[in-house]
Structures are given as C-alpha cells and as structure tokens.
Amino acid sequence: MSSLLELTSSGNLSPPGAGPAREVSDDTALLDAYSQAVIRAAETVSPAVVKIEVAHPRRAPQPPPNPQGRRVSGTGSGSIITPDGFILTNSHVVHDAESVHVVLSDGHRLAADVVGDDPDSDLAVVRAHASELPIVALGDSHTIRVGQLAIAIGNPLGFNVSVTAGVVSALGRSLRARSGRLMDDIIQTDAALNPGNSGGPLVNSRGEVIGVNTAMILPAQGICFAIAVNTARLVTTQLIAYGRVKRSFIGVAGQNVDLPGWLARRHDILADTSVLVMGVEPHGPAEAAGLREGDLLVEFEGRAITSIDDLHAVLTYERIGVAGRIVVLRDGERHELSIVPAEKL
C-alpha cells in the first residue's frame, strides 16, 4: 500500500496528486509562467533602453568626475523609438541640459541632441547620432487593465538596464508637472522605480511599451507613476515635427473660486466652482472676444470650466484659430461670447 501513497509537506500520507502536494505543483507552474513573461519582455525591450547622461550649465558645487573622468550632473533612462536614433524620455531628465550622451545596452556611449522638450507633459525627445538601432514597440494604453502585469526597465541609481515588475495599480490618475500644468491619464503601478528610472519604459507582458516612467512618491511604498503611451505618442509626433508641442491660449490670468450657490441655481449650473478672470492680455483673443476682468468663466464649447486645469485641458492644438463659444457670468447675468484661441508661443 505504501507505494500508492506519498508523503505530504505536513508529514501525512495522502493519495498521489491530492492535497497540498498538488497545490505546490500548481503554484510552481504559475510562478514559472510569471517568470517567463517577465523574462521575455525584458529580453525583448532591454536592447532598446538607454541610459541618459546629462551635463547642466556650470553650477556650484560641481559634481565630482565619474570613474571615466566625465562630469555628469544628472542621469535618466530612455526608449529608442526609431532605428535612426530618436529616443523618448522625460522632460525633467534633459531640461536645460548643456550636453546629453546616451549609453546603449551594449555599453557604447553616443553624443545626443535634444530634439524637443515639453515640460507641460514631462516628455522629451533626444536623438543619438547612430543608425540601425534596436527599437521598442509602442502599445495602446487604452487596452490596459488594472491588475495586469507591468514591467519597468531603466537605469536606477546608475545601475544599467535594471528590471522590476509589478501590476497596474490604477488608471486615469492626474499628476502635476513641474511646469504647474496638470497631466491626465497617468498610470499608477507598484513596479519599483528609483532615481534614474525616469524616462524609461513601462511595458506589458508582450514587451509593448504602455507608459513612460516619470515619478514615484518617496515616502510611500509601491506608488509609482507613468505617462500613458498614447499621450506620449501624440506629444512625440509634435516634438519631432516642430521641436515643441503646439497649444492654444486665450490670454487671461485667472484663479479658481467658489461659485455662489444662488448664482449657480439661477443659471442651472451644476458646478460649485469656476474661474475668475483676474486680468486680460492686451490685444489677445480674450480682449477681442470681450472678456473683462471680474468675469466668471463657467463654460467653453459646452464643457464646464470649474478650474484653471479645465481651461488648460480644452486649449489644445486643435483649438488654434477655431472660433469657440464661451459662457461667462458678469454682474449676475449670463453672457455668451465667441472667442478664437491663438497659438501659444
């Protein structure tokens, strides 16, 4: 009979294939599948991930030379997106850089130029002087689901091509850029990020880039953020074409204020906040449209304006030169005005 029984981890005898022994086997298979997914993604993407070394204008105190005798005042990561050397990274990695070099996964160090830099989205494109480089595959961030595998690849704290793995913790987060503008459609992940990971790719199990790693909350554990790849794709196209991202503006200075309840009820406005116009730029679109200091801006082309962030969100490239309808409250009365946003230079 003993040949028909097997010893379990608890020391008890049980029929073959039953109980804890079967569970251990299943767990091992799952772990193997997880490991293989991470390995495949890392092997696919790592050759197209670079370390970015940045020197800023001379400051005091100066950083000491590294072992190769070079002065590097900042480092980050990037993803090669074209064979002729265009590399996607974060704006805060290369902003105001005096010189930029990239280190390929095989150790080759190349000079690079900043093609375009957009602090409002914290994205930038640099170009290395090379050809026939390996590239990453850009995925579709609309297909991401909370809980799916997320793999971060980069160069944290100077360690070349490091891989961490976790899950997508949340979608649709908002994050404030260093410029003060609100960035939407941010991915939250618990794949560990550290200084130096900035600008590197966040990828799925197929090795497709789903985000650009941008920030972590230092006191917290496992709360990290990436810019969605669909946003990065749009910004990158403009950075390569124009060297900047084109946006529109209307020429007002404003601040967020509470909307008095009686005024909201009088005009059937559901929001309880609006934008108070504090100043109007001379000869700008707002002045031409008839906006005045003291107006409460509550709507733009049918979209409620409850904050400065809402106003920024509607002033996109597509609005340049296109007349739109805005609604303001002035002396308790509702006024509809036509405004033609101009290009922000």
C-alpha positions as CSV (number, residue, x, y, z in Angstrom):
1,M,0.0,0.0,0.0
2,S,2.9,2.4,0.8
3,S,3.7,2.5,-2.9
4,L,0.3,4.1,-3.6
5,L,0.8,6.8,-1.0
6,E,3.1,9.9,-0.9
7,L,4.4,12.0,1.9
8,T,3.0,15.5,2.1
9,S,4.8,18.5,3.4
10,S,2.9,18.1,6.7
11,G,4.3,14.6,7.2
12,N,0.9,12.9,6.5
13,L,0.3,10.2,3.9
14,S,-2.1,11.0,1.1
15,P,-3.1,9.6,-2.3
16,P,-1.0,10.8,-5.2
17,G,-2.0,14.1,-6.8
18,A,-4.2,15.1,-3.8
19,G,-4.0,17.9,-1.3
20,P,-1.0,20.2,-0.6
21,A,1.4,18.5,-2.9
22,R,-0.9,19.2,-5.9
23,E,-1.2,22.9,-4.8
24,V,2.6,23.3,-4.6
25,S,2.8,21.9,-8.1
26,D,0.2,24.4,-9.4
27,D,1.9,27.3,-7.7
28,T,5.2,26.3,-9.2
29,A,3.6,26.3,-12.7
30,L,2.1,29.7,-12.1
31,L,5.4,31.2,-10.9
32,D,7.2,29.7,-13.9
33,A,4.7,31.3,-16.2
34,Y,5.1,34.7,-14.4
35,S,8.8,34.5,-14.6
36,Q,8.8,33.6,-18.3
37,A,6.6,36.5,-19.1
38,V,8.9,38.9,-17.3
39,I,12.0,37.3,-18.9
40,R,10.5,37.5,-22.4
41,A,9.5,41.1,-22.0
42,A,12.9,42.1,-20.6
43,E,14.8,40.4,-23.3
44,T,12.7,42.0,-26.0
45,V,12.8,45.5,-24.7
46,S,16.2,45.9,-22.9
47,P,18.3,46.3,-26.0
48,A,16.3,49.4,-26.9
49,V,16.6,51.0,-23.5
50,V,19.4,53.6,-22.9
51,K,20.9,55.4,-20.0
52,I,20.9,59.1,-20.5
53,E,23.8,61.2,-19.0
54,V,23.2,64.9,-18.8
55,A,25.6,67.8,-18.0
56,H,24.0,71.1,-17.0
57,P,25.5,74.5,-17.2
58,R,28.3,75.1,-14.7
59,R,27.0,75.4,-11.2
60,A,28.5,75.4,-7.7
61,P,29.3,73.0,-6.3
62,Q,30.3,70.9,-9.3
63,P,29.8,67.1,-9.2
64,P,33.0,65.1,-8.9
65,P,34.1,63.3,-12.1
66,N,32.9,59.7,-12.5
67,P,35.5,56.9,-12.9
68,Q,35.8,57.7,-16.6
69,G,36.7,61.3,-15.8
70,R,33.4,62.7,-17.0
71,R,31.3,65.2,-15.1
72,V,27.6,64.1,-15.1
73,S,25.1,66.2,-13.2
74,G,22.1,64.0,-14.0
75,T,21.0,60.6,-15.3
76,G,17.9,59.0,-16.6
77,S,16.5,56.5,-19.0
78,G,15.0,56.4,-22.4
79,S,13.5,54.2,-25.1
80,I,14.8,54.1,-28.7
81,I,11.7,54.6,-30.9
82,T,13.3,54.8,-34.4
83,P,16.3,53.0,-35.9
84,D,18.0,56.3,-36.7
85,G,18.3,57.3,-33.0
86,F,15.2,59.2,-31.8
87,I,14.8,58.4,-28.1
88,L,11.8,59.1,-25.9
89,T,12.4,60.2,-22.3
90,N,11.2,62.7,-19.6
91,S,11.5,66.4,-19.9
92,H,12.9,66.7,-16.4
93,V,15.8,64.4,-17.4
94,V,17.1,66.7,-20.2
95,H,15.6,70.1,-19.5
96,D,18.2,72.9,-19.7
97,A,20.9,70.4,-20.4
98,E,24.2,71.7,-21.7
99,S,25.2,68.3,-23.2
100,V,23.5,64.9,-23.5
101,H,25.0,61.5,-24.0
102,V,23.3,58.1,-24.2
103,V,24.7,54.8,-23.2
104,L,23.4,51.8,-25.2
105,S,22.7,48.5,-23.6
106,D,26.0,47.1,-25.1
107,G,27.9,49.9,-23.4
108,H,28.5,52.2,-26.4
109,R,28.3,55.9,-25.4
110,L,27.0,58.3,-28.0
111,A,26.5,62.1,-28.2
112,A,22.9,63.2,-28.5
113,D,20.9,66.3,-29.1
114,V,17.6,67.5,-27.6
115,V,15.1,67.5,-30.4
116,G,12.1,68.7,-28.4
117,D,11.2,69.3,-24.8
118,D,7.7,69.7,-23.3
119,P,7.7,70.4,-19.5
120,D,3.9,70.5,-19.5
121,S,3.7,66.8,-20.3
122,D,7.1,65.9,-18.8
123,L,8.1,64.3,-22.1
124,A,11.1,65.0,-24.4
125,V,12.8,63.5,-27.4
126,V,16.6,63.3,-27.9
127,R,18.4,62.0,-30.9
128,A,21.6,59.9,-30.8
129,H,24.0,60.0,-33.7
130,A,23.7,56.4,-34.9
131,S,21.7,54.2,-37.2
132,E,20.2,50.7,-37.3
133,L,19.4,50.8,-33.6
134,P,17.0,48.3,-31.9
135,I,13.6,49.9,-31.1
136,V,10.8,49.4,-28.7
137,A,7.2,48.6,-29.8
138,L,4.6,51.1,-28.7
139,G,1.4,49.6,-27.4
140,D,-2.0,51.0,-26.8
141,S,-2.7,52.4,-23.3
142,H,-6.5,52.2,-23.9
143,T,-6.2,48.4,-23.6
144,I,-4.6,48.5,-20.2
145,R,-6.5,46.9,-17.3
146,V,-6.0,47.3,-13.6
147,G,-4.2,44.3,-12.2
148,Q,-2.3,43.4,-15.3
149,L,1.5,42.8,-15.3
150,A,3.6,45.9,-15.6
151,I,7.4,45.8,-16.0
152,A,9.7,48.8,-15.6
153,I,13.1,48.8,-17.3
154,G,15.7,51.5,-16.7
155,N,18.8,52.6,-15.1
156,P,18.0,53.3,-11.4
157,L,20.8,54.9,-9.4
158,G,23.3,54.3,-12.2
159,F,22.7,50.5,-12.5
160,N,22.4,49.8,-16.2
161,V,19.2,48.1,-17.5
162,S,17.5,47.0,-14.3
163,V,14.2,45.3,-14.4
164,T,11.4,45.5,-11.8
165,A,7.9,44.0,-12.1
166,G,4.5,44.6,-10.5
167,V,1.0,45.4,-11.6
168,V,-1.0,48.3,-12.9
169,S,-2.5,49.6,-9.7
170,A,-4.8,52.3,-11.1
171,L,-5.6,54.2,-14.3
172,G,-6.6,57.8,-15.1
173,R,-4.6,59.4,-12.3
174,S,-3.7,63.1,-12.5
175,L,-0.2,64.4,-11.7
176,R,1.2,67.9,-11.6
177,A,4.0,68.6,-13.9
178,R,7.0,70.7,-12.8
179,S,5.6,73.5,-15.0
180,G,2.5,73.5,-12.9
181,R,0.2,72.1,-15.6
182,L,-1.9,69.1,-14.7
183,M,-1.1,65.9,-16.6
184,D,-4.0,63.5,-17.1
185,D,-4.3,59.8,-18.0
186,I,-1.4,58.8,-15.7
187,I,-0.8,55.1,-14.9
188,Q,-0.2,54.1,-11.3
189,T,2.0,51.0,-10.8
190,D,3.8,49.2,-8.0
191,A,6.7,48.2,-10.2
192,A,9.5,49.8,-8.2
193,L,11.0,53.0,-9.6
194,N,14.1,54.9,-8.3
195,P,16.0,58.0,-9.4
196,G,17.4,57.1,-12.8
197,N,14.3,55.2,-13.9
198,S,12.7,58.4,-15.2
199,G,12.1,58.3,-18.9
200,G,12.4,54.5,-19.2
201,P,9.6,52.3,-20.5
202,L,6.8,50.6,-18.6
203,V,5.9,47.5,-20.6
204,N,3.3,44.8,-20.7
205,S,3.9,41.0,-20.8
206,R,4.3,41.2,-24.6
207,G,7.1,43.7,-24.4
208,E,5.0,46.6,-25.7
209,V,5.5,50.0,-24.1
210,I,2.4,51.1,-22.3
211,G,3.9,54.1,-20.4
212,V,6.9,56.3,-19.7
213,N,8.0,56.1,-16.1
214,T,8.0,59.5,-14.6
215,A,7.7,59.7,-10.8
216,M,7.4,58.0,-7.5
217,I,6.1,59.1,-4.1
218,L,9.2,58.9,-2.0
219,P,7.7,58.4,1.5
220,A,5.3,55.8,0.1
221,Q,5.9,52.2,-0.9
222,G,4.8,50.9,-4.3
223,I,3.2,54.1,-5.6
224,C,4.8,55.0,-8.9
225,F,3.6,56.7,-12.0
226,A,4.0,56.5,-15.8
227,I,2.7,58.7,-18.6
228,A,0.3,56.7,-20.8
229,V,1.9,55.7,-24.1
230,N,-1.0,57.2,-26.1
231,T,-0.2,60.6,-24.7
232,A,3.5,60.0,-25.4
233,R,2.8,59.1,-29.0
234,L,0.9,62.4,-29.6
235,V,3.5,64.5,-27.9
236,T,6.4,62.8,-29.6
237,T,4.9,63.4,-33.0
238,Q,4.8,67.1,-32.4
239,L,8.3,67.2,-30.7
240,I,9.9,65.6,-33.7
241,A,8.0,67.7,-36.2
242,Y,8.1,71.1,-34.5
243,G,10.5,70.8,-31.6
244,R,7.7,71.7,-29.2
245,V,4.1,70.9,-28.5
246,K,1.6,73.4,-30.1
247,R,-1.2,74.5,-27.7
248,S,-3.7,77.3,-27.8
249,F,-4.3,80.2,-25.4
250,I,-6.9,82.9,-24.9
251,G,-4.9,85.5,-22.9
252,V,-6.4,85.6,-19.5
253,A,-5.0,85.4,-16.0
254,G,-7.4,83.6,-13.7
255,Q,-7.9,81.8,-10.4
256,N,-10.2,79.1,-9.1
257,V,-13.1,80.5,-7.0
258,D,-16.3,79.2,-5.4
259,L,-19.4,79.8,-7.4
260,P,-22.1,81.2,-5.2
261,G,-25.0,78.8,-4.8
262,W,-27.7,81.3,-5.7
263,L,-25.9,82.2,-8.9
264,A,-25.4,78.6,-9.9
265,R,-29.1,77.8,-9.3
266,R,-30.2,80.9,-11.2
267,H,-28.4,79.8,-14.3
268,D,-28.8,76.0,-13.9
269,I,-25.1,75.4,-13.4
270,L,-24.2,72.1,-11.6
271,A,-20.6,73.0,-10.7
272,D,-19.8,74.8,-7.5
273,T,-16.5,76.4,-8.7
274,S,-15.5,78.5,-11.7
275,V,-12.5,80.6,-13.0
276,L,-12.4,84.2,-12.0
277,V,-10.8,86.4,-14.7
278,M,-8.1,88.4,-12.9
279,G,-6.6,90.0,-15.9
280,V,-6.9,90.2,-19.7
281,E,-3.9,90.3,-22.0
282,P,-3.9,93.4,-24.3
283,H,-4.6,92.6,-27.9
284,G,-5.1,88.9,-27.1
285,P,-8.0,86.6,-28.0
286,A,-9.9,87.3,-24.7
287,E,-9.8,91.0,-25.2
288,A,-11.0,90.7,-28.8
289,A,-13.9,88.5,-27.6
290,G,-15.0,91.0,-25.0
291,L,-13.9,89.2,-21.8
292,R,-13.4,91.6,-18.8
293,E,-11.7,91.4,-15.5
294,G,-14.1,90.1,-12.9
295,D,-15.9,87.8,-15.3
296,L,-16.6,84.2,-14.1
297,L,-15.7,81.8,-16.8
298,V,-18.0,78.7,-16.5
299,E,-18.2,77.0,-19.9
300,F,-16.1,76.5,-23.0
301,E,-17.8,74.8,-26.1
302,G,-20.3,73.0,-23.9
303,R,-17.7,71.8,-21.4
304,A,-17.9,73.0,-17.8
305,I,-15.0,75.1,-16.6
306,T,-14.5,74.6,-12.9
307,S,-10.8,75.3,-12.6
308,I,-7.7,76.5,-14.4
309,D,-6.9,72.9,-15.1
310,D,-10.2,72.5,-17.0
311,L,-9.3,75.6,-19.1
312,H,-5.9,74.2,-19.9
313,A,-7.4,70.9,-20.9
314,V,-9.7,72.4,-23.6
315,L,-7.0,74.7,-25.1
316,T,-5.5,72.1,-27.3
317,Y,-3.6,72.4,-30.6
318,E,-6.9,71.8,-32.5
319,R,-8.4,75.0,-31.0
320,I,-5.9,77.3,-32.6
321,G,-7.7,79.7,-34.9
322,V,-11.1,78.0,-34.4
323,A,-13.9,80.1,-33.0
324,G,-15.5,78.7,-29.9
325,R,-18.3,79.6,-27.6
326,I,-17.6,80.6,-24.0
327,V,-20.1,81.4,-21.2
328,V,-19.3,83.9,-18.5
329,L,-21.3,85.3,-15.6
330,R,-21.0,89.1,-15.3
331,D,-22.8,91.1,-12.7
332,G,-25.0,88.1,-12.1
333,E,-26.0,87.8,-15.7
334,R,-25.1,85.1,-18.2
335,H,-23.2,86.1,-21.4
336,E,-22.2,84.0,-24.4
337,L,-19.1,85.2,-26.3
338,S,-17.3,83.9,-29.3
339,I,-13.5,83.5,-28.9
340,V,-10.7,82.5,-31.3
341,P,-7.8,80.9,-29.4
342,A,-4.3,81.7,-30.7
343,E,-1.2,79.6,-30.8
344,K,0.8,79.7,-27.6
345,L,4.4,80.5,-28.5
